[in-house]
């Protein structure tokens, strides 16, 4: 472990003491959020990113040690382990270097070289290497044997060359040098497979039908796109370097003479480089580049997910939530301030008859009055703008908010939703989810597999385990950054709290159901199987509103309650007064309370928390509205300036919802009036922006946008009778499209007149 700590400290530039303390806390069962928040003195105030890096690197080094032990055991069992070889195995610092050392001794399947060895040709290979100035005919003739299936002189020399070729390819030093050549100079090239050029599904990969660029510089999204094209059978991809560049690394070392034997050796070296070493290096380069692309894509996804999870909550409001639709109507629910379902119905307000629209208007007006609705949430899928128009014509004075409904259909059919609403169908569950997302995005989104939320880039092409690990870390970090009200939280939300898991979360909910709301944090100790370690890790992130102790609703950890009580006593006031009286807090001299266990970082956190106990770190909610009258792509005109919401950020730009059921792309070159290398530096998911429409292509469902002050305006609308219908939202770096659940058919919504709504309102008031 000590060697690992030294390696990590050297790699990261962090203090050795900080890395060592973090490693110890992790080993003792500490979680990243807990260590970051409550153990700053031990770690030197390392943040979550640094602690996560240490955790992951420790795991990687442990895996390296595990592989090293397996190799040593294999070598020892086969009596191949020498002191020199053992030193090389122990000295290998990376998995690649370790495998290079092991390569010549790795048990192999039958190869051309092993077959030649079985035929007794290894001594000839040794002789060629040691006597490169000599003639070969006489020596090679000694190995011609019908019995050993070596019929001719050429057979003997060919077998010897195969043995030498494999030795060359397995040479650890040569592999290391060749690897650097591939890392620095390899070219990635892709070609369309013969006969696939005109296939419809191949057209999305047209840009890569004849493509090449340096492997070291290819962006993540482009590599993943090419690999997907290869996987789907449309593209052929190669990673290459000039063969002579690799051969030039090997020939000077292996070819040491000028005779006929050296000619045989040179042939073998060139064959070993081209047939074996370069093939192996290409496989490695493909895997390594894929790993790098995955890391970038996963980082993009995790960053987007964090922004979505930490989106501003509207808070506890009585809501009317609508899941829009045309033919099947708008699924509508009423939720109380805690998110409890009170009523549900279906409104035919977008594609119904005049009578149905009139009835829907009357029903909405009555619902608003009966349940004293404070806000209206409308899902942003198909028919959302038409539904919004319907609601706005009712002249309501409460906020009307469009809610991102990505993944709502996944939730509505999930086991979680069935458990919450066993007697309701998927349409009602989906509408409830839309409303709850407005109240508290974090609490609702944790119920859905993060991959279904739709803010990723080629998420289905990256390593699934790495993606899940990163997204879980992101959810855990977000949940603990906000804190969780233990008396109202779902078991799904509780399961992400530091120190808890799904089993403990279920136990907390069961205890709450049986015994009523928790009266204090200390009562958590009564929950079955929630031991001291789990309590230590979780307590600071769980809130008990109106708890027995004034600090139970704050982020102050119970282990520091006594310290805060002493602070209050020292400044001559009650504990509750120190929370409400800024003047009293200013009297606290933090230096008096510094000890071995508590330093200034923790003390400063405590005082900051006392000023706003249990504060929500998320931004204040702001009402946003799309431009009225712009409801579908055909309403857009190049040059039009519109408000929008960023729905996805990728390596090549950002997708923005401008309210037309089809997200537009702001390419990275259009994000600002300056060069932008990373779109995430300019925009975040959920951010409100203003964009200019630069081009609309209805044939391909593409909308090009710009955030520049004076962008270049491209083509006008390309109207066509062959306009394609919007497909499902594509979160894999392609064009985002609306229409998650309800597709618009031939029955377009009627053009309702204002008179209908006026009449509906009058009738509702009469009733």
Helices and strands as residue ranges (DSSP letters): H 2-12, H 16-27, H 32-38, H 40-43, H 48-77, H 83-91, H 95-102, G 103-105, H 112-118, H 122-130, H 137-141, H 153-170, H 172-185, E 187-192, G 200-208, E 210-214, G 215-217, H 220-231, E 235-240, H 243-254, H 260-271, I 272-277, H 278-309, E 319-323, E 330-335, E 341-347, H 354-370, E 375-379, H 384-392, E 399-403, H 408-412, H 415-420, H 426-439, H 441-445, G 450-452, H 464-482, E 484-485, H 491-494, H 502-515, G 521-526, H 532-538, G 539-541, E 542-543, G 550-553, G 558-560, H 561-570, H 575-580, H 582-586, G 590-593, H 600-611, G 633-635, E 641-650, E 653-657, E 664-667, G 668-670, G 679-681, E 688-697, E 702-706, H 754-766
